[in-house]
Amino acid sequence: MLNILSSLLAPTIPGPVTVDYLVVAGGGGSPGPNASNNSGPGGAGGLRSTVTATGGGGTLETALSLSRNVNVTVTVGGGGSGAANGSNSVFSTITSTGGGQGGFFPNEGATGGSGGGGQTYGDGAGGLGTNNQGFAGGQGRESSNYPAGGGGGAGAVGQTPANNTSNGGNGGVGVAVSITGSSTYYAGGGGGGAVANAGNGGSGGGGNGSITLNTAANGDANSGGGSGSNGATGNKSATNGGSGVVILRWLTASATISVGAGLTADATGTDGSYSYKRFTDGTGNVSFA
């Protein structure tokens, strides 16, 4: 009887919290400032998710089981500034790799979450993507029209322009994710610039290329999109990749979240039986209770 009574009076200890995630790294930049050839556009940041297939054609990942009242790290990667890859984004044990910068003579497009597009000089190669995070960038073309290849995206390879075109290559498309209840594209590659008929960035925040100077688009903030590249002549300005984003989702009835210093986050949202938190900048700790 005493054992039965003790078990009835013993406190119930809640189990771990199951947390879905979308972790998108910052997109790569496009170097830009050179008068003799066209630099390539930036590749998209790596994309990892438990609610949609990951970037690069990877499979759905498994939600994390987190102990209560234990801090785990969240880092939102910044976009690459000009001649730089994007920065990694992190949630606990999950890391997404920053997008590769666009190629710039004598360097090819950089490898990253998705690869940066190739520059025109010598038909520069696009950078490679990271397995299960993103795709390669498109090759650049050296011709009288100087088109540049598109940056890789989470959903497709960046486009390599045809030899007989003056169009820059389109960036690879992003991936649609509905972790907040609304379908939103993330991690599109940047579009290649050209002398005429510039390429477009992929859906998901990749910046459009440009035929004119200093007008190519940066990747959208919190999209992980790669930056577009400018036209082939004159003193072109560098463009920057879009910053990344981390979004967490859990059953509302199962837990509440605490956010530590150093992180910028939206107010907690709800979608049916789920709650979610969107982190847009910084690095710090979160915990669930």
SERO-4910 file (N, C-alpha, C, O; in steps of 0.05 Angstrom, whole numbers):
BEGIN
 pado doro    nc1    nc2    nc3   cac1   cac2   cac3    cc1    cc2    cc3    oc1    oc2    oc3
  Met    A     17    -24      0      0      0      0     17     25      0     11     45    -14
  Leu    A     39     25     16     56     48     18     70     53     -9     72     76    -17
  Asn    A     78     32    -23     91     36    -49     71     48    -69     79     65    -85
  Ile    A     46     39    -68     26     49    -87     21     79    -81     19     95    -99
  Leu    A     19     86    -55     14    113    -47     38    131    -56     34    154    -65
  Ser    A     62    121    -53     86    137    -60     86    142    -90     93    164    -99
  Ser    A     79    122   -106     79    126   -134     58    146   -143     62    161   -162
  Leu    A     35    146   -129     14    165   -136     22    194   -129     14    213   -143
  Leu    A     38    197   -108     46    224    -99     71    234   -113     78    257   -111
  Ala    A     85    216   -127    110    224   -140    105    244   -163     85    241   -177
  Pro    A    122    265   -165    117    285   -186    121    273   -214    137    255   -218
  Thr    A    105    283   -233    108    275   -261    129    292   -274    127    317   -275
  Ile    A    150    280   -285    171    295   -298    166    295   -328    166    273   -341
  Pro    A    162    318   -340    157    319   -369    180    308   -385    203    312   -377
  Gly    A    174    296   -407    195    285   -425    206    307   -443    200    331   -439
  Pro    A    224    299   -462    236    319   -480    215    333   -497    193    324   -500
  Val    A    224    355   -509    207    371   -527    216    365   -556    240    366   -562
  Thr    A    197    358   -573    203    353   -602    201    379   -617    180    392   -617
  Val    A    223    387   -631    224    413   -644    231    409   -674    252    398   -681
  Asp    A    213    419   -691    218    420   -720    235    445   -725    235    464   -709
  Tyr    A    249    445   -747    266    468   -754    268    474   -783    265    455   -800
  Leu    A    273    499   -790    283    508   -816    308    524   -810    306    544   -796
  Val    A    331    516   -821    356    530   -816    368    537   -843    376    519   -858
  Val    A    368    563   -850    378    573   -875    401    591   -870    399    610   -855
  Ala    A    424    586   -883    448    602   -880    447    627   -898    429    630   -914
  Gly    A    465    645   -893    467    669   -910    476    664   -938    492    646   -942
  Gly    A    466    679   -957    473    675   -985    500    688   -992    509    706   -978
  Gly    A    513    679  -1014    538    689  -1022    537    716  -1036    516    723  -1048
  Gly    A    559    731  -1035    560    757  -1048    571    755  -1077    581    734  -1085
  Ser    A    569    777  -1091    581    779  -1118    602    801  -1118    596    824  -1111
  Pro    A    627    794  -1125    650    813  -1121    647    840  -1136    651    861  -1124
  Gly    A    640    838  -1162    634    863  -1176    656    881  -1186    656    885  -1211
  Pro    A    674    892  -1170    689    915  -1180    713    908  -1198    736    907  -1188
  Asn    A    707    904  -1223    728    899  -1243    718    908  -1270    695    901  -1277
  Ala    A    735    922  -1285    725    933  -1310    729    914  -1334    718    920  -1356
  Ser    A    743    892  -1331    750    876  -1354    734    851  -1358    733    840  -1380
  Asn    A    720    842  -1337    703    818  -1340    681    819  -1320    681    835  -1301
  Asn    A    661    802  -1324    637    802  -1308    640    781  -1286    643    757  -1292
  Ser    A    638    789  -1261    639    769  -1239    613    754  -1238    592    763  -1247
  Gly    A    614    731  -1226    590    714  -1223    573    722  -1199    583    736  -1181
  Pro    A    548    714  -1199    530    720  -1176    534    700  -1153    547    679  -1156
  Gly    A    523    708  -1130    526    691  -1107    507    667  -1106    485    669  -1117
  Gly    A    516    646  -1094    499    622  -1090    482    625  -1064    489    640  -1046
  Ala    A    461    610  -1063    443    611  -1040    456    598  -1016    473    580  -1018
  Gly    A    447    605   -992    455    592   -968    444    564   -966    423    558   -978
  Gly    A    457    546   -952    447    519   -948    420    519   -933    415    537   -917
  Leu    A    403    500   -940    377    498   -928    373    470   -916    375    450   -931
  Arg    A    366    469   -891    360    443   -877    333    446   -863    328    467   -851
  Ser    A    317    425   -864    289    427   -854    278    400   -846    286    379   -857
  Thr    A    260    401   -827    245    376   -819    216    377   -829    201    358   -824
  Val    A    209    398   -844    181    400   -854    179    399   -884    158    395   -895
  Thr    A    202    403   -898    204    402   -927    230    389   -934    249    391   -919
  Ala    A    232    375   -956    257    364   -965    279    385   -965    274    408   -972
  Thr    A    303    378   -956    324    397   -954    334    407   -981    325    396  -1002
  Gly    A    351    427   -981    363    436  -1006    381    414  -1018    389    395  -1005
  Gly    A    387    418  -1044    404    399  -1058    391    372  -1063    405    353  -1069
  Gly    A    364    371  -1062    350    346  -1067    352    326  -1044    346    302  -1048
  Gly    A    359    335  -1020    361    317   -997    334    310   -986    313    321   -994
  Thr    A    334    291   -968    309    281   -956    301    297   -931    318    312   -920
  Leu    A    277    293   -923    267    306   -899    284    298   -875    290    274   -871
  Glu    A    292    317   -858    307    311   -834    289    305   -811    265    310   -812
  Thr    A    300    295   -789    285    287   -765    285    309   -745    306    321   -739
  Ala    A    262    315   -733    259    335   -713    278    328   -689    283    305   -684
  Leu    A    288    349   -676    305    345   -653    288    341   -627    268    353   -623
  Ser    A    298    323   -610    286    318   -584    304    332   -563    327    323   -558
  Leu    A    294    354   -552    311    370   -534    302    367   -505    278    367   -499
  Ser    A    321    365   -487    316    365   -458    305    392   -450    313    413   -461
  Arg    A    288    392   -430    276    417   -420    297    432   -403    313    421   -389
  Asn    A    294    459   -404    311    477   -388    341    474   -393    357    479   -375
  Val    A    348    465   -417    376    463   -425    380    481   -449    366    480   -469
  Asn    A    400    499   -447    406    518   -468    417    504   -493    435    487   -491
  Val    A    408    512   -517    419    505   -542    424    530   -558    411    550   -555
  Thr    A    443    529   -576    452    552   -591    435    557   -616    428    538   -630
  Val    A    429    582   -622    417    590   -647    435    613   -658    441    632   -644
  Thr    A    443    610   -683    459    631   -697    446    636   -724    441    617   -739
  Val    A    441    661   -731    430    668   -757    454    679   -774    465    700   -767
  Gly    A    461    665   -795    483    673   -812    478    698   -828    455    701   -839
  Gly    A    498    715   -831    495    739   -848    501    733   -877    514    713   -883
  Gly    A    491    750   -895    498    747   -923    526    755   -929    537    773   -915
  Gly    A    538    743   -949    565    750   -957    567    778   -968    550    786   -984
  Ser    A    586    794   -960    589    822   -969    609    822   -992    633    820   -988
  Gly    A    598    824  -1017    616    825  -1041    631    799  -1044    619    778  -1048
  Ala    A    658    801  -1042    675    778  -1047    677    761  -1022    698    758  -1011
  Ala    A    655    749  -1014    655    733   -990    631    713   -991    610    719  -1001
  Asn    A    636    689   -980    614    670   -976    595    681   -955    603    697   -938
  Gly    A    570    671   -955    552    676   -933    562    661   -908    579    643   -909
  Ser    A    551    668   -885    558    656   -859    539    633   -852    515    634   -861
  Asn    A    548    614   -837    532    591   -829    510    599   -810    513    618   -794
  Ser    A    487    585   -811    467    587   -791    466    561   -775    472    539   -786
  Val    A    459    563   -749    461    540   -731    436    538   -713    426    558   -704
  Phe    A    427    514   -709    408    508   -688    417    482   -674    415    460   -686
  Ser    A    426    484   -649    435    461   -634    456    446   -650    478    456   -655
  Thr    A    451    421   -658    471    405   -673    468    408   -703    483    395   -718
  Ile    A    450    426   -712    445    429   -741    459    454   -751    455    476   -741
  Thr    A    475    450   -772    489    473   -784    484    473   -814    486    453   -828
  Ser    A    475    497   -824    472    501   -853    496    519   -862    504    537   -849
  Thr    A    506    512   -885    531    524   -895    525    549   -912    507    549   -929
  Gly    A    540    570   -908    537    595   -922    540    592   -952    556    575   -961
  Gly    A    525    607   -968    527    605   -997    554    614  -1008    567    631   -996
  Gly    A    562    603  -1031    587    610  -1043    587    636  -1058    566    643  -1070
  Gln    A    608    651  -1056    610    677  -1071    612    672  -1101    621    650  -1109
  Gly    A    605    691  -1116    607    690  -1145    637    690  -1154    654    700  -1140
  Gly    A    642    678  -1177    669    677  -1187    680    704  -1195    664    722  -1203
  Phe    A    706    708  -1193    719    733  -1200    747    727  -1208    763    717  -1192
  Phe    A    755    733  -1233    781    726  -1243    804    733  -1223    805    756  -1214
  Pro    A    822    714  -1217    825    687  -1229    811    665  -1214    817    641  -1218
  Asn    A    792    671  -1196    779    651  -1179    753    642  -1192    738    658  -1203
  Glu    A    747    616  -1189    721    605  -1198    700    613  -1177    706    624  -1156
  Gly    A    675    606  -1184    654    609  -1164    660    592  -1140    670    569  -1143
  Ala    A    654    601  -1116    662    587  -1092    641    566  -1084    617    569  -1089
  Thr    A    651    545  -1072    634    524  -1061    621    534  -1035    634    548  -1019
  Gly    A    596    527  -1031    582    535  -1007    558    518  -1003    556    495  -1013
  Gly    A    538    528   -987    512    514   -985    502    508  -1013    496    485  -1019
  Ser    A    500    529  -1030    499    527  -1059    522    542  -1070    532    560  -1058
  Gly    A    531    534  -1094    555    546  -1106    549    572  -1119    528    577  -1129
  Gly    A    570    590  -1119    568    615  -1133    571    611  -1163    583    591  -1172
  Gly    A    559    629  -1179    561    627  -1208    589    634  -1218    604    649  -1205
  Gly    A    597    623  -1242    623    628  -1253    625    656  -1266    605    667  -1276
  Gln    A    649    667  -1267    655    692  -1280    659    687  -1310    661    664  -1319
  Thr    A    660    708  -1326    661    705  -1355    689    697  -1364    692    683  -1384
  Tyr    A    710    706  -1351    737    702  -1361    744    673  -1362    743    659  -1341
  Gly    A    750    662  -1386    758    635  -1389    735    615  -1383    741    592  -1375
  Asp    A    711    623  -1387    688    605  -1380    690    594  -1352    691    570  -1348
  Gly    A    692    612  -1333    696    604  -1305    675    585  -1295    651    588  -1300
  Ala    A    684    565  -1279    665    545  -1268    650    556  -1245    660    573  -1229
  Gly    A    625    546  -1242    610    552  -1218    619    535  -1194    631    514  -1198
  Gly    A    615    545  -1170    622    530  -1146    603    507  -1141    580    507  -1151
  Leu    A    612    488  -1125    596    465  -1118    578    471  -1094    584    489  -1078
  Gly    A    556    456  -1092    539    458  -1069    547    437  -1048    565    421  -1053
  Thr    A    534    438  -1025    539    420  -1003    517    398  -1003    493    405  -1006
  Asn    A    524    373  -1000    505    351  -1000    481    357   -982    485    365   -959
  Asn    A    457    353   -992    432    356   -977    428    385   -967    413    389   -947
  Gln    A    441    404   -980    436    432   -972    432    451   -996    416    470   -994
  Gly    A    445    445  -1019    442    463  -1042    455    451  -1066    467    430  -1065
  Phe    A    453    466  -1089    463    457  -1114    487    475  -1124    493    496  -1113
  Ala    A    499    465  -1145    522    479  -1157    513    505  -1172    490    507  -1180
  Gly    A    532    523  -1175    527    547  -1191    532    542  -1221    546    523  -1228
  Gly    A    521    559  -1238    524    556  -1267    551    566  -1276    562    584  -1264
  Gln    A    561    555  -1298    586    563  -1310    583    590  -1324    562    595  -1336
  Gly    A    603    607  -1322    604    632  -1337    612    627  -1366    624    606  -1372
  Arg    A    605    646  -1384    612    644  -1412    629    668  -1421    621    691  -1416
  Glu    A    651    663  -1434    667    685  -1445    661    688  -1474    666    670  -1490
  Ser    A    650    710  -1482    643    715  -1510    640    745  -1513    645    761  -1494
  Ser    A    633    754  -1537    630    783  -1541    607    794  -1524    606    819  -1520
  Asn    A    590    777  -1514    567    787  -1499    571    784  -1469    556    796  -1453
  Tyr    A    592    770  -1460    599    769  -1432    577    761  -1413    572    775  -1393
  Pro    A    562    739  -1418    542    731  -1398    555    716  -1375    575    702  -1379
  Ala    A    544    718  -1351    554    704  -1328    534    683  -1319    510    687  -1321
  Gly    A    544    661  -1308    526    640  -1299    511    647  -1273    521    664  -1258
  Gly    A    488    634  -1269    472    639  -1245    483    625  -1221    496    604  -1224
  Gly    A    478    635  -1198    485    622  -1173    467    598  -1167    443    599  -1175
  Gly    A    477    578  -1154    461    555  -1146    440    562  -1125    443    581  -1110
  Gly    A    418    547  -1126    397    551  -1106    391    525  -1091    402    504  -1098
  Ala    A    375    527  -1070    369    504  -1054    353    483  -1070    354    459  -1065
  Gly    A    338    493  -1091    320    475  -1106    330    467  -1133    318    450  -1145
  Ala    A    352    480  -1144    361    473  -1171    389    485  -1176    398    504  -1162
  Val    A    402    473  -1195    429    483  -1204    425    511  -1217    405    516  -1230
  Gly    A    445    528  -1214    445    554  -1228    449    549  -1258    462    531  -1266
  Gln    A    436    567  -1273    437    563  -1302    463    572  -1315    475    592  -1308
  Thr    A    473    555  -1334    496    562  -1350    486    574  -1376    471    561  -1391
  Pro    A    494    599  -1383    484    612  -1407    492    596  -1432    514    584  -1432
  Ala    A    476    597  -1453    484    586  -1479    506    602  -1491    509    626  -1485
  Asn    A    522    590  -1509    544    604  -1522    535    627  -1540    549    647  -1543
  Asn    A    511    625  -1550    502    645  -1570    482    665  -1558    466    677  -1572
  Thr    A    483    669  -1531    464    687  -1519    478    710  -1506    501    708  -1499
  Ser    A    464    732  -1502    474    754  -1487    461    756  -1459    466    775  -1444
  Asn    A    445    736  -1453    432    735  -1427    450    724  -1405    464    705  -1410
  Gly    A    449    736  -1382    462    723  -1359    445    699  -1351    421    697  -1357
  Gly    A    457    680  -1337    443    656  -1328    424    661  -1305    431    677  -1287
  Asn    A    401    648  -1305    383    650  -1282    394    635  -1258    408    615  -1260
  Gly    A    389    646  -1234    397    632  -1210    379    608  -1205    356    607  -1214
  Gly    A    390    588  -1192    374    565  -1184    352    572  -1165    356    589  -1148
  Val    A    328    560  -1168    305    567  -1151    309    558  -1122    327    541  -1116
  Gly    A    293    570  -1105    294    562  -1077    275    539  -1071    267    525  -1090
  Val    A    269    535  -1046    252    513  -1037    229    526  -1021    233    543  -1004
  Ala    A    204    518  -1026    181    528  -1012    178    512   -986    178    488   -985
  Val    A    175    527   -964    173    515   -937    149    528   -923    145    552   -924
  Ser    A    134    511   -909    109    520   -896    110    517   -866     90    512   -853
  Ile    A    133    521   -854    137    517   -825    120    536   -808    114    531   -785
  Thr    A    114    560   -820     98    580   -805     68    578   -813     52    594   -804
  Gly    A     61    559   -830     34    557   -840     30    570   -867     11    563   -881
  Ser    A     48    588   -875     47    600   -902     71    589   -918     93    588   -908
  Ser    A     65    582   -944     87    573   -961    104    596   -970     95    615   -982
  Thr    A    130    595   -963    149    616   -969    174    603   -981    183    583   -972
  Tyr    A    184    616  -1002    209    606  -1015    233    617  -1001    235    641   -993
  Tyr    A    253    600   -998    279    607   -986    301    597  -1004    299    578  -1019
  Ala    A    325    611  -1002    350    602  -1013    349    599  -1044    355    578  -1054
  Gly    A    342    621  -1058    345    622  -1087    372    634  -1095    382    651  -1081
  Gly    A    384    624  -1116    410    634  -1125    408    661  -1140    386    668  -1150
  Gly    A    429    676  -1140    430    702  -1154    432    699  -1184    443    679  -1194
  Gly    A    421    718  -1198    422    718  -1228    447    731  -1238    458    749  -1227
  Gly    A    457    720  -1261    481    731  -1274    476    756  -1290    455    758  -1304
  Gly    A    494    775  -1289    492    799  -1305    503    794  -1333    518    775  -1337
  Ala    A    497    812  -1351    507    810  -1379    505    838  -1392    495    857  -1380
  Val    A    516    840  -1416    514    865  -1431    486    872  -1438    478    895  -1438
  Ala    A    470    852  -1444    441    856  -1450    425    834  -1438    434    811  -1435
  Asn    A    400    841  -1432    380    821  -1423    391    804  -1399    394    780  -1401
  Ala    A    395    818  -1377    406    805  -1353    389    782  -1343    365    782  -1347
  Gly    A    402    763  -1331    388    740  -1320    374    748  -1294    379    768  -1282
  Asn    A    354    731  -1287    339    735  -1263    348    717  -1241    357    695  -1245
  Gly    A    345    727  -1216    350    710  -1193    329    689  -1190    306    693  -1199
  Gly    A    335    667  -1178    315    646  -1173    296    655  -1152    302    673  -1136
  Ser    A    272    642  -1151    253    648  -1130    265    641  -1103    280    621  -1101
  Gly    A    259    657  -1083    270    651  -1057    289    673  -1048    304    668  -1029
  Gly    A    288    696  -1061    304    718  -1051    331    722  -1064    347    739  -1056
  Gly    A    337    706  -1085    362    711  -1100    360    737  -1115    339    744  -1126
  Gly    A    381    753  -1115    381    779  -1128    381    777  -1158    395    760  -1169
  Asn    A    367    794  -1173    368    795  -1202    394    805  -1212    406    823  -1199
  Gly    A    404    794  -1234    427    806  -1248    419    832  -1262    396    840  -1261
  Ser    A    439    845  -1274    434    871  -1286    451    874  -1311    474    864  -1312
  Ile    A    441    890  -1331    457    897  -1354    471    923  -1350    489    930  -1365
  Thr    A    464    938  -1329    475    964  -1325    492    964  -1299    492    944  -1284
  Leu    A    507    985  -1295    525    986  -1272    510    993  -1247    491   1009  -1246
  Asn    A    518    979  -1225    510    986  -1198    480    983  -1193    469    995  -1174
  Thr    A    467    966  -1209    438    963  -1204    430    934  -1198    406    929  -1193
  Ala    A    449    915  -1198    442    888  -1191    433    887  -1162    441    903  -1145
  Ala    A    415    867  -1157    402    867  -1131    416    849  -1111    427    828  -1117
  Asn    A    416    859  -1086    425    842  -1063    404    820  -1059    381    823  -1067
  Gly    A    412    798  -1046    393    778  -1037    375    790  -1016    383    807  -1000
  Asp    A    350    781  -1015    331    791   -995    339    783   -967    350    761   -962
  Ala    A    334    800   -947    340    794   -919    324    770   -910    301    767   -917
  Asn    A    337    753   -894    325    730   -882    313    710   -902    293    697   -896
  Ser    A    326    709   -925    318    690   -946    340    670   -952    335    648   -962
  Gly    A    365    677   -945    388    661   -954    393    663   -983    408    646   -994
  Gly    A    382    683   -997    385    686  -1026    413    696  -1034    424    713  -1020
  Gly    A    423    686  -1057    448    696  -1067    444    723  -1081    422    730  -1089
  Ser    A    466    738  -1084    464    765  -1096    467    763  -1126    481    745  -1137
  Gly    A    455    783  -1140    458    784  -1169    484    798  -1177    497    811  -1160
  Ser    A    493    794  -1202    517    807  -1212    510    828  -1233    490    827  -1246
  Asn    A    529    847  -1236    524    870  -1253    533    865  -1282    544    843  -1288
  Gly    A    529    885  -1299    538    883  -1327    568    881  -1329    583    884  -1310
  Ala    A    578    877  -1354    605    868  -1358    626    890  -1361    650    884  -1362
  Thr    A    619    915  -1362    638    936  -1366    635    958  -1345    614    961  -1332
  Gly    A    656    974  -1341    655    996  -1322    662    987  -1294    668    964  -1289
  Asn    A    660   1006  -1276    667   1000  -1248    642    991  -1233    626   1007  -1223
  Lys    A    639    966  -1232    614    954  -1220    616    953  -1190    638    948  -1179
  Ser    A    594    957  -1176    594    954  -1147    588    925  -1140    574    911  -1153
  Ala    A    600    917  -1118    594    890  -1106    565    890  -1096    554    910  -1090
  Thr    A    554    866  -1095    528    862  -1084    530    841  -1062    548    825  -1061
  Asn    A    510    841  -1044    512    825  -1020    490    803  -1019    468    808  -1028
  Gly    A    497    781  -1008    477    759  -1005    457    766   -983    463    782   -965
  Gly    A    434    753   -984    414    757   -964    421    742   -938    432    721   -939
  Ser    A    414    754   -916    419    741   -890    402    715   -888    382    712   -902
  Gly    A    410    698   -870    395    673   -866    372    676   -846    364    698   -839
  Val    A    361    653   -838    339    653   -819    338    626   -805    345    606   -817
  Val    A    329    626   -780    324    601   -766    295    602   -755    288    622   -742
  Ile    A    279    582   -761    252    581   -751    248    554   -737    254    533   -748
  Leu    A    237    555   -713    232    532   -696    202    529   -692    187    548   -690
  Arg    A    193    503   -691    164    498   -688    161    475   -668    176    455   -669
  Trp    A    140    477   -651    135    456   -631    105    456   -625     91    475   -630
  Leu    A     95    434   -614     67    433   -605     63    452   -582     77    451   -562
  Thr    A     43    469   -585     38    490   -565     33    478   -538     43    489   -518
  Ala    A     19    456   -536     12    444   -510     36    431   -497     35    424   -473
  Ser    A     58    428   -512     81    412   -501    101    429   -487    116    418   -470
  Ala    A    104    455   -493    126    471   -482    123    500   -487    105    509   -503
  Thr    A    139    516   -474    143    544   -480    173    549   -485    190    534   -475
  Ile    A    179    570   -500    206    576   -507    216    601   -492    201    620   -488
  Ser    A    242    601   -485    256    624   -474    279    632   -492    294    614   -501
  Val    A    282    657   -498    302    667   -516    322    684   -501    315    703   -487
  Gly    A    348    677   -503    369    691   -489    378    716   -504    370    722   -526
  Ala    A    397    730   -490    408    754   -502    424    748   -527    435    727   -531
  Gly    A    425    769   -545    441    766   -569    425    759   -593    435    760   -616
  Leu    A    400    750   -590    384    741   -612    361    761   -618    349    772   -599
  Thr    A    355    765   -643    332    781   -651    311    761   -662    317    745   -680
  Ala    A    287    763   -652    266    744   -659    239    757   -661    234    777   -647
  Asp    A    222    747   -678    194    757   -679    179    746   -655    188    728   -641
  Ala    A    156    758   -650    138    747   -629    130    718   -636    129    711   -660
  Thr    A    126    702   -616    118    674   -621     91    673   -636     72    686   -628
  Gly    A     91    658   -658     66    656   -674     54    628   -670     66    611   -658
  Thr    A     29    625   -679     15    600   -677      3    592   -704     -5    609   -720
  Asp    A      2    566   -709    -10    555   -733    -23    529   -725    -10    508   -722
  Gly    A    -50    530   -721    -64    506   -711    -54    498   -684    -55    514   -665
  Ser    A    -45    473   -681    -36    464   -654     -7    470   -649      4    462   -629
  Tyr    A      7    484   -668     35    489   -665     40    518   -658     25    536   -664
  Ser    A     63    522   -644     75    549   -641    101    550   -656    114    529   -660
  Tyr    A    109    574   -664    135    576   -678    148    603   -671    135    622   -663
  Lys    A    174    603   -673    191    627   -668    210    630   -691    224    612   -699
  Arg    A    211    655   -702    228    662   -725    250    680   -715    246    702   -705
  Phe    A    275    670   -719    299    685   -711    311    698   -736    316    685   -756
  Thr    A    317    724   -734    325    740   -757    353    752   -755    363    762   -775
  Asp    A    366    750   -732    393    761   -730    405    752   -703    391    745   -684
  Gly    A    432    751   -704    447    747   -679    454    719   -672    449    700   -688
  Thr    A    465    715   -648    471    689   -638    466    689   -608    471    709   -594
  Gly    A    457    667   -598    451    665   -569    438    638   -563    439    620   -580
  Asn    A    427    635   -539    416    610   -530    385    611   -528    374    632   -523
  Val    A    373    588   -533    344    585   -528    341    560   -511    358    542   -510
  Ser    A    318    558   -497    311    534   -482    281    531   -482    266    549   -487
  Phe    A    273    506   -475    244    500   -474    237    489   -447    253    475   -434
  Ala    A    214    497   -437    204    488   -411    176    478   -412    164    469   -392
***
